Amino acid sequence: MKIFYAVQATGNGHISRAMQLMPYLKQYGEVDVFLSGANATLQADLPVKYRSNGLSLFYSTCGGLDFKRMWNDNSILRAHREAKDLPIDQYDVIINDFDYITAKACKLKNKASIQFGHQASFLSRHTPRPDKTNFFGEMVLKHYAKASNYLGLHFKRYDDFIQPPIIKTAIVNADVTNKGHVTVYLPAYQKHCLEKMLVSMTDIHFHWFLHGTKSIEKIGNITYYPVDNHMFNESLISCEGLITGGGFETPAEALFLQKKLISIPIQSQYEQQCNAAALARLGVKTMTSAKGETFKEEVYKWLNAPALQYKQEANNIPATLEYLFHQMRPEQLIVA
């Protein structure tokens, strides 16, 4: 069996999930990866056969989206040309983790596909949303990467086609400790946005995973780390708590380890706003910004509060893929 696996590379979460899935996927056949996107910093240890800049999100310096760069760097015409040239007709199964080009190619060539990933969960009206929904955001989640069928991932089983998160083996098998530091991973915030505030909390030791950092460097109460999967896992497993964005994989791992967690979704990023709403329902502390004295006060309150009792369920990957390949057989799919 030849498997085409489209992986969104507009952030690190999709790549991390794909690396965890890959050994299991290879048991079903030959896997070729299409990496689509231009805003991931994690090294993709994947059998990448096709590569595109795709349609990517880019962040402003301090917690928002860079709409100007998205307008300048993304090209629908280029994406359509690439979709036309993408040789998906050579494959038996097409798995799409929220890539527009692959979805467009399937439509042009009348090929069935399965959207498998976090965004697929938003096809359900039961999946949590913020109090104020966003019409454009809803349209993106539901129509950006349309597929013939959907298998979603989320913090809870909100619907019958939604499964728990893919948790990395290193996290599942971890010997969890607490060395007292706070791990920080906020890819939408550059160094100058947060450094002064973190430095002012002199009694807290921060492990800050920061894009552009080349090597580990400790200055005062902050240890700066490059964005590295292994080092991040070690820091998360041994931390007191995690401050991160409104993504999916990283908060899920923190919840699995039962670490304290603050989620700060990227401003105007609707999916992250939805994730924050789901986390808030679980009792996780969510904030709108990592700037200002209010942030500092809330961090101290958070550290002094009792730990969250929620234990995240991990995905049974063999069972999930068995369902995907045998219950969602390609010949039974309805082309979108």
C-alpha positions in Angstrom: 0.0 0.0 0.0 1.3 3.5 -0.9 0.4 6.2 1.6 0.5 9.9 1.0 0.7 11.9 4.2 0.3 15.6 4.0 1.7 17.4 7.1 1.0 21.0 7.8 4.3 22.9 8.7 2.9 26.2 9.7 3.8 25.2 13.3 5.6 22.5 15.2 2.7 20.6 16.6 1.7 18.8 13.3 5.4 17.8 12.7 5.7 16.4 16.2 2.5 14.4 15.8 3.7 13.0 12.4 7.0 11.9 13.9 5.2 10.0 16.6 2.8 8.4 14.1 5.4 7.5 11.5 6.6 4.1 12.8 3.0 2.9 13.1 2.0 4.2 9.7 4.9 2.4 8.1 3.4 -0.9 9.2 0.6 -0.3 6.7 2.8 0.4 3.7 5.2 2.8 2.0 4.7 6.3 3.4 5.7 9.5 1.5 5.3 12.8 3.3 4.3 16.1 1.8 5.5 18.9 4.1 3.5 22.0 3.4 4.2 25.3 5.2 6.9 27.8 6.1 6.7 28.6 9.8 7.9 25.5 11.6 11.2 25.4 13.6 11.3 21.8 14.6 13.5 19.5 12.5 11.2 17.1 10.7 12.6 13.6 11.1 10.2 12.3 8.4 10.4 10.7 4.9 9.7 14.0 3.2 9.3 13.4 -0.6 7.4 16.6 -1.5 8.0 20.1 0.0 6.1 23.4 -0.4 5.8 26.7 1.4 2.1 26.1 1.4 -0.2 28.6 2.9 1.3 29.6 6.3 0.5 31.7 9.3 3.1 34.1 10.5 3.3 35.8 13.8 3.9 39.4 14.8 6.6 40.1 17.4 4.4 40.1 20.5 1.6 37.6 20.5 -0.4 38.2 17.3 -0.6 37.3 13.6 1.4 39.2 11.0 -1.3 39.8 8.4 1.0 41.8 6.1 3.5 39.0 5.8 0.7 36.4 5.3 -0.6 38.5 2.5 2.8 39.0 0.9 4.2 35.4 1.3 1.1 33.3 0.6 -0.1 32.8 -3.0 -3.4 31.0 -3.8 -2.3 30.9 -7.5 0.9 29.1 -6.6 -1.0 26.7 -4.3 -3.4 25.8 -7.1 -0.5 25.2 -9.5 1.2 22.9 -6.9 -2.1 21.1 -6.3 -2.4 20.4 -10.0 1.1 19.0 -10.2 0.9 17.0 -6.9 1.0 13.3 -8.0 -1.6 12.0 -5.5 -3.1 9.6 -8.1 -0.1 7.4 -7.5 -1.2 6.6 -3.9 -3.7 4.2 -2.4 -4.5 6.2 0.8 -4.2 10.0 1.3 -4.1 11.3 4.8 -4.3 15.0 5.2 -3.3 16.9 8.4 -5.0 20.2 7.4 -3.1 21.1 4.2 -5.0 23.2 1.6 -2.9 22.0 -1.4 -3.6 18.4 -0.8 -7.3 19.0 -0.4 -7.4 21.0 -3.6 -5.4 18.2 -5.5 -7.9 15.6 -4.3 -10.8 17.7 -5.5 -9.2 18.3 -8.9 -8.3 14.6 -9.4 -11.4 13.1 -7.8 -9.4 11.3 -5.1 -10.7 10.4 -1.7 -8.9 11.5 1.4 -9.0 11.4 5.2 -8.4 14.5 7.2 -6.7 13.2 10.3 -5.7 15.6 13.0 -6.8 18.3 15.5 -8.6 20.6 13.1 -10.8 17.7 11.9 -12.5 17.7 15.4 -14.0 21.1 14.6 -16.4 19.5 12.1 -18.4 18.7 15.3 -20.7 21.3 16.8 -19.9 19.7 20.2 -16.2 20.7 20.1 -15.8 23.7 22.4 -15.7 27.3 21.0 -15.2 30.6 22.7 -18.3 32.5 23.9 -18.1 34.7 20.7 -17.6 32.6 17.6 -15.9 33.9 14.5 -17.7 33.3 11.2 -14.4 33.5 9.1 -12.6 31.3 11.6 -15.4 28.7 11.4 -15.2 28.7 7.6 -11.5 28.1 7.6 -11.7 25.2 10.0 -14.5 23.6 8.1 -13.6 24.3 4.5 -9.8 25.0 4.3 -8.8 21.4 3.9 -12.0 19.5 3.0 -11.8 15.8 2.8 -14.0 12.7 2.2 -13.9 11.7 5.8 -12.7 13.0 9.1 -10.9 11.6 12.2 -10.3 14.2 14.8 -8.1 14.6 17.8 -8.9 16.7 20.9 -8.5 16.9 24.6 -11.8 15.0 25.1 -14.0 12.7 23.0 -16.5 15.4 22.1 -18.0 13.3 19.3 -17.9 9.8 18.0 -15.2 10.6 15.4 -12.9 12.4 17.9 -10.0 10.6 19.6 -7.6 11.7 22.4 -4.3 13.4 21.5 -1.2 11.7 20.1 1.2 11.8 23.1 4.9 11.3 22.4 6.4 8.0 23.7 9.0 10.1 25.6 6.2 11.7 27.5 4.1 8.6 28.0 7.1 6.7 29.5 8.5 9.6 31.4 9.7 9.4 35.0 7.9 12.6 36.1 9.7 14.9 38.5 9.4 18.5 39.8 12.7 20.5 39.8 10.8 23.7 40.4 11.4 25.6 37.1 8.7 27.0 34.8 9.0 26.0 31.1 8.1 28.8 28.6 7.3 28.1 25.0 5.5 31.0 23.3 6.5 31.0 19.6 4.4 34.1 18.8 6.5 36.3 21.3 10.0 37.5 20.4 12.6 37.9 23.1 12.2 41.7 23.7 8.4 41.2 24.3 8.9 39.1 27.5 12.4 39.2 28.7 12.0 42.2 31.0 8.9 40.7 32.6 10.5 37.3 33.2 13.7 38.8 34.5 11.6 40.8 37.1 10.3 37.5 38.6 13.7 36.9 40.2 12.5 34.0 42.5 11.3 31.9 39.5 13.7 30.0 37.3 12.4 29.9 33.7 13.4 27.5 31.0 12.6 29.6 27.9 12.5 27.8 24.5 13.1 30.7 22.1 13.3 30.7 18.4 16.7 32.0 17.2 18.6 30.6 20.3 21.5 28.5 19.1 22.8 27.0 22.4 21.8 26.7 26.1 22.7 29.9 28.0 21.8 30.7 31.6 21.5 34.4 32.5 20.1 35.3 35.9 16.8 33.5 36.5 16.4 32.5 32.8 17.9 29.6 31.0 17.5 30.1 27.3 17.1 27.0 25.1 16.9 26.4 21.3 13.6 24.9 20.1 14.7 21.3 20.4 12.3 18.3 20.9 14.5 16.3 23.2 15.5 19.3 25.4 11.9 20.5 25.6 10.7 17.0 26.7 13.2 17.0 29.5 12.3 20.4 30.7 8.6 19.7 30.5 8.9 16.4 32.4 10.7 18.0 35.2 9.0 21.4 35.5 6.7 22.9 38.0 4.5 24.3 35.2 4.3 25.3 31.6 3.4 28.7 30.0 2.6 28.2 26.4 0.3 29.3 23.5 -3.1 28.0 22.6 -1.9 25.1 20.5 -2.9 21.5 21.0 0.0 19.0 21.3 2.0 20.9 23.9 -0.9 21.6 26.3 -2.0 18.0 25.9 1.4 16.7 26.9 1.4 19.0 30.0 -2.0 17.8 30.9 -0.9 14.2 30.5 2.0 14.8 32.9 -0.4 16.7 35.2 1.7 19.8 35.2 0.4 23.3 36.0 -0.5 25.0 32.7 -1.1 28.5 31.4 -2.5 28.9 27.9 -2.1 32.2 26.0 -3.7 31.8 22.6 -2.3 33.9 19.7 -4.4 37.0 19.2 -6.9 36.7 16.2 -6.0 33.0 15.7 -9.4 31.4 16.0 -8.4 27.8 16.4 -6.2 28.7 19.4 -9.1 30.7 20.9 -11.2 27.5 20.6 -8.5 25.5 22.2 -8.2 28.0 25.1 -12.0 27.7 25.5 -11.7 23.9 25.8 -8.8 24.2 28.2 -10.7 26.6 30.4 -13.5 24.1 30.7 -11.0 21.6 32.0 -9.9 24.1 34.7 -6.7 25.3 33.0 -5.7 29.0 33.5 -6.0 30.9 30.2 -4.9 34.5 29.5 -5.2 36.9 26.6 -1.7 38.3 26.8 1.8 37.6 28.3 2.5 41.3 28.7 2.0 43.8 31.6 2.0 43.7 35.3 -1.3 41.7 35.3 0.6 38.8 33.7 3.2 38.9 36.4 0.5 38.8 39.2 -1.3 36.0 37.5 1.8 33.9 37.2 2.4 34.1 41.0 -1.2 33.3 41.7 -1.0 30.3 39.3 2.1 28.9 41.0 0.6 29.2 44.4 -2.7 27.5 43.4 -3.2 23.8 43.7 -2.3 21.6 40.8 -5.0 20.7 38.3 -6.5 17.3 38.9 -7.4 16.5 35.3 -5.5 13.6 33.7 -5.3 13.7 29.9 -6.1 10.5 28.1 -3.5 9.4 25.5 -4.3 8.1 22.1 -4.1 4.4 21.5 -2.2 4.8 18.2 -2.4 1.2 16.9 -6.2 1.1 17.6 -6.7 4.5 16.0 -4.8 3.6 12.8 -6.6 0.2 12.7 -9.8 2.2 12.6 -8.5 4.6 10.0 -7.3 1.9 7.6 -9.9 -0.8 8.1 -13.1 1.1 9.0 -12.4 4.1 6.7 -11.2 2.0 3.8 -10.5 4.1 0.7 -13.0 2.3 -1.5 -15.7 3.2 1.0 -15.0 6.9 1.1 -17.2 9.4 -0.7 -15.2 12.0 -2.6 -15.8 15.5 -1.4 
